[in-house]
Amino acid sequence: MSRLSPAGRALAGRLPAGGGRLAVAALVQSLGIGLFMASSMAFYTRFVGLSAEQVGVGLAAAGVVALGASLLGGELADRYGARRVLALLYCGRAVCCAGYGFVHGFWQFVALTLAAVAVDRSAPAVLQALVAASVDEQRERTGLLAVLNVVRNAGLGIGAIAAGGALVTGTLFGYRITLGCVALAFLVAAVLVLRVPEHGVARRPERRRDRQLPTAGRQPADRQPGERLLPDGRYLVLTGLNFLLTFFDSLLLVAMPVWVLEHTDAPAVTVSVLFAVNTGLVVLLQIPVSRFADGLRRAGRMVRWAGAVLALGSLGFAAAGACRGWPSIGWLVLAVIALSLGEVIASTAGWELSIALAPAQRRGRYLSVFNLGLSAERVLGPLVVTGALIGLGTAGWAAAAAVFLGAGLASERVALGSWRQPDEPPDGQPHGQPDGPPERQPAEPPPATEALAN
């Protein structure tokens, strides 16, 4: 049994069964990722002998290949259970991290990075599938995902600070010890994940039995929507729209620093301050905002709000570039506040919608496709914002605002059933309902105090 601090025990006491172990696992493995991210570049260039360009090429190639490889994790989770698959992925990360300590050339680095990135990009969808399989109540499920996100962000920061030890020593032994600690962190996370209770594990239906014993109101197994290679059209459209909304990540990590340094007269230290503001707001707001995602309808309305808030943040950056001095800094702060709030709202709504609209027996596959949009944004986002948005200046930020606003409005319509295929559930109803006609529950009007849900 893992030992937690009093604060940790208090938090775990408010989490569903297994939530405490998942939170500790998220903290441990994020500490390892923070260690790795902060120290790996120096290790590659100093001891492996790679140039910065070679590292960039290897990481870019790995990111592209991982777009397809990440779908395998969801398929395996559907077949064998999310808990075992997630533990296996963490063990794979441990092997890859330990292996970096013995890389001696570019192609070894590329091969190992391909494996590491593929495993890394597969894990988020499998983690969501595990949360969905281990937590029945929707509010608790979304709350747990919010807690995991907060813990992960905190662990990344702490791990990055701890990496200073390897950077200070500057020795191969010190870097190998750091990589060993990262590998150990993933192994501990794998052990913790294996202790999370998982019920309702989806299994592939037996087709022969279904054909021989047809059930009233049920199609043959080979004609079930869950048997498609890809998710239904509604889910794919929502995935594409969420891909557009997740461009807040590239705006914050890539566009914001370039815009501040090259298009405003704000001091360079402003970039660090803005990153700190973003991190603090995400940590503070993620859990409270997750409480508004109470059901499919409210999550659908939240994604509309996310698009509107992200649009306001984009316009704030445009305003910052049109003035000088303190007004410019003020607009930058307001823009980052808006983007941070939009990030929190969009993430929370995306968690709920991606799980609620996925059929239970194919949840892993659906979530892998949904998270494929997030991986694609990591690859394409920096190219789009540097090649188009920054180049267009104020007009680029205005275009980004229009895209965010349109994606938010369209996502609400798709999520709430205004656009669907004939074989999809009725308005507002998620996949995975029991056989037979779904019971339509009257929609309860949201409380007037919950502004995000209205």
Disulfide bonds with the S-S distance in Angstrom:
none
